Amino acid sequence: MAISAADRGLLILTSLAEGPKHGYALMQDIAGFAGVNLGPGTLYGALSRLEAQGLIASLPSQERRRPYALTSAGTEALERELSFNAEIARVGLRRLGR
């Protein structure tokens, strides 16, 4: 299943809610909790967009790896989006009789 740019951003923000991570760690974490494999180009394009929006910040490089962390705006955006999605899921599951 193809995922949208918004979904990719949500997956990245969710991963970073646990703490700072570099690109490979993000890919592994997202594959583990969501079963979605983001390629490097897709991941770094999404990271650039999230950083430009002020939702994440790049931290100083560690060897050749550059970790990213949530900003306070990113934390707030993630909380809003997850609350919205939880409500949609609740209604949808109820309507399916589950």
PDB file as gemmi writes it, atoms N, CA and C in Angstrom:
CRYST1    1.000    1.000    1.000  90.00  90.00  90.00 P 1                      
ATOM      1  N   MET A   1       0.839  -1.169   0.000  1.00  0.00           N  
ATOM      2  CA  MET A   1       0.000   0.000   0.000  1.00  0.00           C  
ATOM      3  C   MET A   1       0.894   1.245   0.000  1.00  0.00           C  
ATOM      4  N   ALA A   2       0.593   2.172  -0.874  1.00  0.00           N  
ATOM      5  CA  ALA A   2       1.333   3.433  -0.926  1.00  0.00           C  
ATOM      6  C   ALA A   2       0.880   4.327   0.220  1.00  0.00           C  
ATOM      7  N   ILE A   3       1.829   5.028   0.806  1.00  0.00           N  
ATOM      8  CA  ILE A   3       1.469   5.947   1.886  1.00  0.00           C  
ATOM      9  C   ILE A   3       1.733   7.372   1.437  1.00  0.00           C  
ATOM     10  N   SER A   4       0.924   8.275   1.955  1.00  0.00           N  
ATOM     11  CA  SER A   4       1.026   9.680   1.569  1.00  0.00           C  
ATOM     12  C   SER A   4       2.180  10.369   2.289  1.00  0.00           C  
ATOM     13  N   ALA A   5       2.499  11.558   1.825  1.00  0.00           N  
ATOM     14  CA  ALA A   5       3.538  12.360   2.481  1.00  0.00           C  
ATOM     15  C   ALA A   5       3.154  12.647   3.926  1.00  0.00           C  
ATOM     16  N   ALA A   6       1.871  12.898   4.175  1.00  0.00           N  
ATOM     17  CA  ALA A   6       1.416  13.158   5.548  1.00  0.00           C  
ATOM     18  C   ALA A   6       1.612  11.917   6.413  1.00  0.00           C  
ATOM     19  N   ASP A   7       1.326  10.744   5.850  1.00  0.00           N  
ATOM     20  CA  ASP A   7       1.527   9.506   6.602  1.00  0.00           C  
ATOM     21  C   ASP A   7       3.001   9.283   6.914  1.00  0.00           C  
ATOM     22  N   ARG A   8       3.862   9.556   5.945  1.00  0.00           N  
ATOM     23  CA  ARG A   8       5.308   9.409   6.189  1.00  0.00           C  
ATOM     24  C   ARG A   8       5.743  10.330   7.321  1.00  0.00           C  
ATOM     25  N   GLY A   9       5.247  11.562   7.296  1.00  0.00           N  
ATOM     26  CA  GLY A   9       5.582  12.506   8.364  1.00  0.00           C  
ATOM     27  C   GLY A   9       5.107  12.023   9.714  1.00  0.00           C  
ATOM     28  N   LEU A  10       3.895  11.482   9.757  1.00  0.00           N  
ATOM     29  CA  LEU A  10       3.352  10.972  11.017  1.00  0.00           C  
ATOM     30  C   LEU A  10       4.192   9.808  11.538  1.00  0.00           C  
ATOM     31  N   LEU A  11       4.615   8.927  10.647  1.00  0.00           N  
ATOM     32  CA  LEU A  11       5.461   7.803  11.067  1.00  0.00           C  
ATOM     33  C   LEU A  11       6.789   8.303  11.633  1.00  0.00           C  
ATOM     34  N   ILE A  12       7.391   9.275  10.977  1.00  0.00           N  
ATOM     35  CA  ILE A  12       8.671   9.816  11.442  1.00  0.00           C  
ATOM     36  C   ILE A  12       8.496  10.513  12.785  1.00  0.00           C  
ATOM     37  N   LEU A  13       7.470  11.345  12.912  1.00  0.00           N  
ATOM     38  CA  LEU A  13       7.243  12.027  14.188  1.00  0.00           C  
ATOM     39  C   LEU A  13       6.988  11.020  15.306  1.00  0.00           C  
ATOM     40  N   THR A  14       6.236   9.972  15.007  1.00  0.00           N  
ATOM     41  CA  THR A  14       5.961   8.943  16.007  1.00  0.00           C  
ATOM     42  C   THR A  14       7.248   8.252  16.442  1.00  0.00           C  
ATOM     43  N   SER A  15       8.117   7.954  15.500  1.00  0.00           N  
ATOM     44  CA  SER A  15       9.393   7.332  15.834  1.00  0.00           C  
ATOM     45  C   SER A  15      10.239   8.252  16.702  1.00  0.00           C  
ATOM     46  N   LEU A  16      10.278   9.533  16.334  1.00  0.00           N  
ATOM     47  CA  LEU A  16      11.095  10.491  17.090  1.00  0.00           C  
ATOM     48  C   LEU A  16      10.509  10.820  18.458  1.00  0.00           C  
ATOM     49  N   ALA A  17       9.246  10.477  18.704  1.00  0.00           N  
ATOM     50  CA  ALA A  17       8.658  10.709  20.026  1.00  0.00           C  
ATOM     51  C   ALA A  17       9.391   9.902  21.095  1.00  0.00           C  
ATOM     52  N   GLU A  18      10.056   8.843  20.687  1.00  0.00           N  
ATOM     53  CA  GLU A  18      10.824   8.009  21.611  1.00  0.00           C  
ATOM     54  C   GLU A  18      12.193   8.620  21.937  1.00  0.00           C  
ATOM     55  N   GLY A  19      12.633   9.535  21.084  1.00  0.00           N  
ATOM     56  CA  GLY A  19      13.934  10.167  21.280  1.00  0.00           C  
ATOM     57  C   GLY A  19      14.626  10.350  19.947  1.00  0.00           C  
ATOM     58  N   PRO A  20      15.736  11.101  19.927  1.00  0.00           N  
ATOM     59  CA  PRO A  20      16.449  11.372  18.676  1.00  0.00           C  
ATOM     60  C   PRO A  20      16.915  10.090  17.992  1.00  0.00           C  
ATOM     61  N   LYS A  21      16.878  10.117  16.657  1.00  0.00           N  
ATOM     62  CA  LYS A  21      17.345   8.978  15.862  1.00  0.00           C  
ATOM     63  C   LYS A  21      17.943   9.502  14.563  1.00  0.00           C  
ATOM     64  N   HIS A  22      18.891   8.742  14.027  1.00  0.00           N  
ATOM     65  CA  HIS A  22      19.434   9.036  12.698  1.00  0.00           C  
ATOM     66  C   HIS A  22      18.620   8.258  11.667  1.00  0.00           C  
ATOM     67  N   GLY A  23      18.887   8.501  10.397  1.00  0.00           N  
ATOM     68  CA  GLY A  23      18.083   7.953   9.308  1.00  0.00           C  
ATOM     69  C   GLY A  23      17.878   6.451   9.342  1.00  0.00           C  
ATOM     70  N   TYR A  24      18.963   5.687   9.481  1.00  0.00           N  
ATOM     71  CA  TYR A  24      18.835   4.234   9.458  1.00  0.00           C  
ATOM     72  C   TYR A  24      18.008   3.748  10.646  1.00  0.00           C  
ATOM     73  N   ALA A  25      18.232   4.333  11.805  1.00  0.00           N  
ATOM     74  CA  ALA A  25      17.450   3.945  12.990  1.00  0.00           C  
ATOM     75  C   ALA A  25      15.972   4.264  12.794  1.00  0.00           C  
ATOM     76  N   LEU A  26      15.675   5.386  12.155  1.00  0.00           N  
ATOM     77  CA  LEU A  26      14.285   5.729  11.841  1.00  0.00           C  
ATOM     78  C   LEU A  26      13.669   4.682  10.923  1.00  0.00           C  
ATOM     79  N   MET A  27      14.385   4.312   9.862  1.00  0.00           N  
ATOM     80  CA  MET A  27      13.857   3.316   8.924  1.00  0.00           C  
ATOM     81  C   MET A  27      13.574   1.997   9.633  1.00  0.00           C  
ATOM     82  N   GLN A  28      14.484   1.563  10.484  1.00  0.00           N  
ATOM     83  CA  GLN A  28      14.310   0.305  11.204  1.00  0.00           C  
ATOM     84  C   GLN A  28      13.144   0.376  12.189  1.00  0.00           C  
ATOM     85  N   ASP A  29      13.038   1.474  12.916  1.00  0.00           N  
ATOM     86  CA  ASP A  29      11.958   1.632  13.895  1.00  0.00           C  
ATOM     87  C   ASP A  29      10.603   1.642  13.201  1.00  0.00           C  
ATOM     88  N   ILE A  30      10.481   2.412  12.133  1.00  0.00           N  
ATOM     89  CA  ILE A  30       9.208   2.519  11.399  1.00  0.00           C  
ATOM     90  C   ILE A  30       8.821   1.160  10.810  1.00  0.00           C  
ATOM     91  N   ALA A  31       9.783   0.448  10.253  1.00  0.00           N  
ATOM     92  CA  ALA A  31       9.494  -0.892   9.725  1.00  0.00           C  
ATOM     93  C   ALA A  31       9.010  -1.809  10.842  1.00  0.00           C  
ATOM     94  N   GLY A  32       9.591  -1.651  12.031  1.00  0.00           N  
ATOM     95  CA  GLY A  32       9.212  -2.500  13.163  1.00  0.00           C  
ATOM     96  C   GLY A  32       7.825  -2.229  13.702  1.00  0.00           C  
ATOM     97  N   PHE A  33       7.463  -0.964  13.886  1.00  0.00           N  
ATOM     98  CA  PHE A  33       6.163  -0.688  14.509  1.00  0.00           C  
ATOM     99  C   PHE A  33       5.030  -0.513  13.503  1.00  0.00           C  
ATOM    100  N   ALA A  34       5.355  -0.187  12.243  1.00  0.00           N  
ATOM    101  CA  ALA A  34       4.292   0.063  11.260  1.00  0.00           C  
ATOM    102  C   ALA A  34       4.318  -0.887  10.064  1.00  0.00           C  
ATOM    103  N   GLY A  35       5.396  -1.644   9.926  1.00  0.00           N  
ATOM    104  CA  GLY A  35       5.503  -2.529   8.778  1.00  0.00           C  
ATOM    105  C   GLY A  35       5.668  -1.786   7.469  1.00  0.00           C  
ATOM    106  N   VAL A  36       6.156  -0.550   7.534  1.00  0.00           N  
ATOM    107  CA  VAL A  36       6.350   0.287   6.343  1.00  0.00           C  
ATOM    108  C   VAL A  36       7.849   0.465   6.126  1.00  0.00           C  
ATOM    109  N   ASN A  37       8.288   0.152   4.924  1.00  0.00           N  
ATOM    110  CA  ASN A  37       9.698   0.312   4.582  1.00  0.00           C  
ATOM    111  C   ASN A  37       9.883   1.593   3.784  1.00  0.00           C  
ATOM    112  N   LEU A  38      10.478   2.588   4.416  1.00  0.00           N  
ATOM    113  CA  LEU A  38      10.782   3.845   3.739  1.00  0.00           C  
ATOM    114  C   LEU A  38      12.189   3.750   3.168  1.00  0.00           C  
ATOM    115  N   GLY A  39      12.324   4.017   1.890  1.00  0.00           N  
ATOM    116  CA  GLY A  39      13.647   4.057   1.285  1.00  0.00           C  
ATOM    117  C   GLY A  39      14.365   5.331   1.681  1.00  0.00           C  
ATOM    118  N   PRO A  40      15.680   5.363   1.496  1.00  0.00           N  
ATOM    119  CA  PRO A  40      16.448   6.547   1.897  1.00  0.00           C  
ATOM    120  C   PRO A  40      15.965   7.841   1.249  1.00  0.00           C  
ATOM    121  N   GLY A  41      15.672   7.819  -0.047  1.00  0.00           N  
ATOM    122  CA  GLY A  41      15.207   9.034  -0.729  1.00  0.00           C  
ATOM    123  C   GLY A  41      13.891   9.528  -0.155  1.00  0.00           C  
ATOM    124  N   THR A  42      12.975   8.604   0.070  1.00  0.00           N  
ATOM    125  CA  THR A  42      11.673   8.951   0.647  1.00  0.00           C  
ATOM    126  C   THR A  42      11.846   9.504   2.049  1.00  0.00           C  
ATOM    127  N   LEU A  43      12.667   8.819   2.851  1.00  0.00           N  
ATOM    128  CA  LEU A  43      12.889   9.246   4.234  1.00  0.00           C  
ATOM    129  C   LEU A  43      13.507  10.636   4.284  1.00  0.00           C  
ATOM    130  N   TYR A  44      14.587  10.852   3.540  1.00  0.00           N  
ATOM    131  CA  TYR A  44      15.279  12.132   3.644  1.00  0.00           C  
ATOM    132  C   TYR A  44      14.481  13.277   3.031  1.00  0.00           C  
ATOM    133  N   GLY A  45      13.656  12.986   2.032  1.00  0.00           N  
ATOM    134  CA  GLY A  45      12.743  14.007   1.518  1.00  0.00           C  
ATOM    135  C   GLY A  45      11.739  14.418   2.579  1.00  0.00           C  
ATOM    136  N   ALA A  46      11.189  13.427   3.293  1.00  0.00           N  
ATOM    137  CA  ALA A  46      10.225  13.714   4.367  1.00  0.00           C  
ATOM    138  C   ALA A  46      10.906  14.446   5.519  1.00  0.00           C  
ATOM    139  N   LEU A  47      12.124  14.041   5.860  1.00  0.00           N  
ATOM    140  CA  LEU A  47      12.852  14.734   6.933  1.00  0.00           C  
ATOM    141  C   LEU A  47      13.084  16.196   6.574  1.00  0.00           C  
ATOM    142  N   SER A  48      13.436  16.462   5.325  1.00  0.00           N  
ATOM    143  CA  SER A  48      13.650  17.850   4.881  1.00  0.00           C  
ATOM    144  C   SER A  48      12.377  18.673   5.026  1.00  0.00           C  
ATOM    145  N   ARG A  49      11.241  18.092   4.618  1.00  0.00           N  
ATOM    146  CA  ARG A  49       9.966  18.810   4.737  1.00  0.00           C  
ATOM    147  C   ARG A  49       9.611  19.073   6.204  1.00  0.00           C  
ATOM    148  N   LEU A  50       9.785  18.068   7.047  1.00  0.00           N  
ATOM    149  CA  LEU A  50       9.460  18.236   8.468  1.00  0.00           C  
ATOM    150  C   LEU A  50      10.370  19.278   9.124  1.00  0.00           C  
ATOM    151  N   GLU A  51      11.628  19.280   8.733  1.00  0.00           N  
ATOM    152  CA  GLU A  51      12.562  20.262   9.279  1.00  0.00           C  
ATOM    153  C   GLU A  51      12.204  21.668   8.805  1.00  0.00           C  
ATOM    154  N   ALA A  52      11.834  21.809   7.531  1.00  0.00           N  
ATOM    155  CA  ALA A  52      11.435  23.110   6.991  1.00  0.00           C  
ATOM    156  C   ALA A  52      10.173  23.632   7.680  1.00  0.00           C  
ATOM    157  N   GLN A  53       9.311  22.734   8.123  1.00  0.00           N  
ATOM    158  CA  GLN A  53       8.077  23.113   8.831  1.00  0.00           C  
ATOM    159  C   GLN A  53       8.325  23.378  10.318  1.00  0.00           C  
ATOM    160  N   GLY A  54       9.545  23.147  10.781  1.00  0.00           N  
ATOM    161  CA  GLY A  54       9.870  23.381  12.184  1.00  0.00           C  
ATOM    162  C   GLY A  54       9.386  22.289  13.123  1.00  0.00           C  
ATOM    163  N   LEU A  55       9.052  21.114  12.568  1.00  0.00           N  
ATOM    164  CA  LEU A  55       8.530  20.023  13.400  1.00  0.00           C  
ATOM    165  C   LEU A  55       9.632  19.124  13.955  1.00  0.00           C  
ATOM    166  N   ILE A  56      10.785  19.124  13.274  1.00  0.00           N  
ATOM    167  CA  ILE A  56      11.949  18.390  13.745  1.00  0.00           C  
ATOM    168  C   ILE A  56      13.169  19.282  13.572  1.00  0.00           C  
ATOM    169  N   ALA A  57      14.237  18.915  14.253  1.00  0.00           N  
ATOM    170  CA  ALA A  57      15.505  19.639  14.122  1.00  0.00           C  
ATOM    171  C   ALA A  57      16.625  18.627  13.983  1.00  0.00           C  
ATOM    172  N   SER A  58      17.585  18.929  13.123  1.00  0.00           N  
ATOM    173  CA  SER A  58      18.757  18.061  13.024  1.00  0.00           C  
ATOM    174  C   SER A  58      19.706  18.433  14.154  1.00  0.00           C  
ATOM    175  N   LEU A  59      20.307  17.428  14.715  1.00  0.00           N  
ATOM    176  CA  LEU A  59      21.257  17.603  15.811  1.00  0.00           C  
ATOM    177  C   LEU A  59      22.665  17.496  15.238  1.00  0.00           C  
ATOM    178  N   PRO A  60      23.682  17.855  16.014  1.00  0.00           N  
ATOM    179  CA  PRO A  60      25.054  17.717  15.518  1.00  0.00           C  
ATOM    180  C   PRO A  60      25.345  16.277  15.091  1.00  0.00           C  
ATOM    181  N   SER A  61      26.112  16.143  14.019  1.00  0.00           N  
ATOM    182  CA  SER A  61      26.447  14.820  13.487  1.00  0.00           C  
ATOM    183  C   SER A  61      27.233  14.015  14.501  1.00  0.00           C  
ATOM    184  N   GLN A  62      26.985  12.713  14.465  1.00  0.00           N  
ATOM    185  CA  GLN A  62      27.731  11.748  15.271  1.00  0.00           C  
ATOM    186  C   GLN A  62      28.406  10.819  14.287  1.00  0.00           C  
ATOM    187  N   GLU A  63      29.707  10.977  14.127  1.00  0.00           N  
ATOM    188  CA  GLU A  63      30.450  10.303  13.069  1.00  0.00           C  
ATOM    189  C   GLU A  63      29.837  10.720  11.745  1.00  0.00           C  
ATOM    190  N   ARG A  64      29.334   9.792  10.946  1.00  0.00           N  
ATOM    191  CA  ARG A  64      28.720  10.159   9.664  1.00  0.00           C  
ATOM    192  C   ARG A  64      27.208  10.234   9.769  1.00  0.00           C  
ATOM    193  N   ARG A  65      26.669  10.029  10.924  1.00  0.00           N  
ATOM    194  CA  ARG A  65      25.213  10.003  11.094  1.00  0.00           C  
ATOM    195  C   ARG A  65      24.709  11.321  11.663  1.00  0.00           C  
ATOM    196  N   ARG A  66      23.576  11.764  11.128  1.00  0.00           N  
ATOM    197  CA  ARG A  66      22.959  12.991  11.626  1.00  0.00           C  
ATOM    198  C   ARG A  66      21.632  12.616  12.283  1.00  0.00           C  
ATOM    199  N   PRO A  67      21.549  12.753  13.609  1.00  0.00           N  
ATOM    200  CA  PRO A  67      20.283  12.453  14.273  1.00  0.00           C  
ATOM    201  C   PRO A  67      19.297  13.627  14.158  1.00  0.00           C  
ATOM    202  N   TYR A  68      18.044  13.290  14.301  1.00  0.00           N  
ATOM    203  CA  TYR A  68      16.951  14.260  14.274  1.00  0.00           C  
ATOM    204  C   TYR A  68      16.156  14.113  15.556  1.00  0.00           C  
ATOM    205  N   ALA A  69      15.549  15.223  15.983  1.00  0.00           N  
ATOM    206  CA  ALA A  69      14.727  15.214  17.200  1.00  0.00           C  
ATOM    207  C   ALA A  69      13.467  16.032  16.964  1.00  0.00           C  
ATOM    208  N   LEU A  70      12.421  15.692  17.705  1.00  0.00           N  
ATOM    209  CA  LEU A  70      11.192  16.485  17.664  1.00  0.00           C  
ATOM    210  C   LEU A  70      11.438  17.857  18.268  1.00  0.00           C  
ATOM    211  N   THR A  71      10.810  18.855  17.723  1.00  0.00           N  
ATOM    212  CA  THR A  71      10.777  20.173  18.354  1.00  0.00           C  
ATOM    213  C   THR A  71       9.501  20.240  19.193  1.00  0.00           C  
ATOM    214  N   SER A  72       9.330  21.299  19.939  1.00  0.00           N  
ATOM    215  CA  SER A  72       8.083  21.435  20.700  1.00  0.00           C  
ATOM    216  C   SER A  72       6.893  21.546  19.755  1.00  0.00           C  
ATOM    217  N   ALA A  73       7.067  22.219  18.613  1.00  0.00           N  
ATOM    218  CA  ALA A  73       5.991  22.299  17.616  1.00  0.00           C  
ATOM    219  C   ALA A  73       5.691  20.914  17.048  1.00  0.00           C  
ATOM    220  N   GLY A  74       6.713  20.095  16.863  1.00  0.00           N  
ATOM    221  CA  GLY A  74       6.528  18.735  16.374  1.00  0.00           C  
ATOM    222  C   GLY A  74       5.776  17.874  17.362  1.00  0.00           C  
ATOM    223  N   THR A  75       6.084  18.044  18.640  1.00  0.00           N  
ATOM    224  CA  THR A  75       5.373  17.300  19.678  1.00  0.00           C  
ATOM    225  C   THR A  75       3.899  17.681  19.692  1.00  0.00           C  
ATOM    226  N   GLU A  76       3.620  18.966  19.607  1.00  0.00           N  
ATOM    227  CA  GLU A  76       2.221  19.426  19.587  1.00  0.00           C  
ATOM    228  C   GLU A  76       1.490  18.923  18.349  1.00  0.00           C  
ATOM    229  N   ALA A  77       2.141  18.980  17.197  1.00  0.00           N  
ATOM    230  CA  ALA A  77       1.516  18.513  15.954  1.00  0.00           C  
ATOM    231  C   ALA A  77       1.242  17.013  16.024  1.00  0.00           C  
ATOM    232  N   LEU A  78       2.173  16.255  16.569  1.00  0.00           N  
ATOM    233  CA  LEU A  78       1.986  14.810  16.698  1.00  0.00           C  
ATOM    234  C   LEU A  78       0.818  14.500  17.630  1.00  0.00           C  
ATOM    235  N   GLU A  79       0.736  15.185  18.754  1.00  0.00           N  
ATOM    236  CA  GLU A  79      -0.383  14.974  19.682  1.00  0.00           C  
ATOM    237  C   GLU A  79      -1.722  15.264  19.010  1.00  0.00           C  
ATOM    238  N   ARG A  80      -1.806  16.362  18.275  1.00  0.00           N  
ATOM    239  CA  ARG A  80      -3.052  16.707  17.574  1.00  0.00           C  
ATOM    240  C   ARG A  80      -3.421  15.644  16.541  1.00  0.00           C  
ATOM    241  N   GLU A  81      -2.456  15.241  15.739  1.00  0.00           N  
ATOM    242  CA  GLU A  81      -2.719  14.277  14.671  1.00  0.00           C  
ATOM    243  C   GLU A  81      -3.110  12.909  15.232  1.00  0.00           C  
ATOM    244  N   LEU A  82      -2.428  12.476  16.273  1.00  0.00           N  
ATOM    245  CA  LEU A  82      -2.760  11.181  16.868  1.00  0.00           C  
ATOM    246  C   LEU A  82      -4.138  11.210  17.515  1.00  0.00           C  
ATOM    247  N   SER A  83      -4.488  12.297  18.159  1.00  0.00           N  
ATOM    248  CA  SER A  83      -5.825  12.421  18.749  1.00  0.00           C  
ATOM    249  C   SER A  83      -6.898  12.392  17.672  1.00  0.00           C  
ATOM    250  N   PHE A  84      -6.670  13.105  16.580  1.00  0.00           N  
ATOM    251  CA  PHE A  84      -7.608  13.118  15.462  1.00  0.00           C  
ATOM    252  C   PHE A  84      -7.763  11.710  14.882  1.00  0.00           C  
ATOM    253  N   ASN A  85      -6.630  11.037  14.632  1.00  0.00           N  
ATOM    254  CA  ASN A  85      -6.674   9.689  14.062  1.00  0.00           C  
ATOM    255  C   ASN A  85      -7.338   8.701  15.012  1.00  0.00           C  
ATOM    256  N   ALA A  86      -7.133   8.867  16.304  1.00  0.00           N  
ATOM    257  CA  ALA A  86      -7.769   7.971  17.280  1.00  0.00           C  
ATOM    258  C   ALA A  86      -9.283   8.126  17.224  1.00  0.00           C  
ATOM    259  N   GLU A  87      -9.757   9.340  17.071  1.00  0.00           N  
ATOM    260  CA  GLU A  87     -11.200   9.578  16.987  1.00  0.00           C  
ATOM    261  C   GLU A  87     -11.768   8.962  15.709  1.00  0.00           C  
ATOM    262  N   ILE A  88     -11.087   9.137  14.597  1.00  0.00           N  
ATOM    263  CA  ILE A  88     -11.532   8.546  13.327  1.00  0.00           C  
ATOM    264  C   ILE A  88     -11.569   7.020  13.460  1.00  0.00           C  
ATOM    265  N   ALA A  89     -10.531   6.443  14.052  1.00  0.00           N  
ATOM    266  CA  ALA A  89     -10.494   4.986  14.232  1.00  0.00           C  
ATOM    267  C   ALA A  89     -11.631   4.519  15.130  1.00  0.00           C  
ATOM    268  N   ARG A  90     -11.907   5.244  16.204  1.00  0.00           N  
ATOM    269  CA  ARG A  90     -12.987   4.875  17.116  1.00  0.00           C  
ATOM    270  C   ARG A  90     -14.328   4.859  16.395  1.00  0.00           C  
ATOM    271  N   VAL A  91     -14.610   5.904  15.633  1.00  0.00           N  
ATOM    272  CA  VAL A  91     -15.875   5.989  14.900  1.00  0.00           C  
ATOM    273  C   VAL A  91     -15.947   4.892  13.838  1.00  0.00           C  
ATOM    274  N   GLY A  92     -14.877   4.722  13.094  1.00  0.00           N  
ATOM    275  CA  GLY A  92     -14.867   3.713  12.035  1.00  0.00           C  
ATOM    276  C   GLY A  92     -15.078   2.306  12.575  1.00  0.00           C  
ATOM    277  N   LEU A  93     -14.391   1.971  13.654  1.00  0.00           N  
ATOM    278  CA  LEU A  93     -14.551   0.643  14.245  1.00  0.00           C  
ATOM    279  C   LEU A  93     -15.954   0.445  14.800  1.00  0.00           C  
ATOM    280  N   ARG A  94     -16.510   1.476  15.400  1.00  0.00           N  
ATOM    281  CA  ARG A  94     -17.885   1.382  15.909  1.00  0.00           C  
ATOM    282  C   ARG A  94     -18.850   1.132  14.756  1.00  0.00           C  
ATOM    283  N   ARG A  95     -18.671   1.838  13.678  1.00  0.00           N  
ATOM    284  CA  ARG A  95     -19.562   1.683  12.528  1.00  0.00           C  
ATOM    285  C   ARG A  95     -19.414   0.311  11.876  1.00  0.00           C  
ATOM    286  N   LEU A  96     -18.249  -0.285  12.006  1.00  0.00           N  
ATOM    287  CA  LEU A  96     -18.060  -1.650  11.505  1.00  0.00           C  
ATOM    288  C   LEU A  96     -18.584  -2.693  12.494  1.00  0.00           C  
ATOM    289  N   GLY A  97     -19.044  -2.227  13.643  1.00  0.00           N  
ATOM    290  CA  GLY A  97     -19.561  -3.143  14.651  1.00  0.00           C  
ATOM    291  C   GLY A  97     -18.484  -3.801  15.478  1.00  0.00           C  
ATOM    292  N   ARG A  98     -17.365  -3.147  15.618  1.00  0.00           N  
ATOM    293  CA  ARG A  98     -16.259  -3.735  16.393  1.00  0.00           C  
ATOM    294  C   ARG A  98     -15.956  -2.927  17.607  1.00  0.00           C  
TER     295      ARG A  98                                                      
END                                                                             
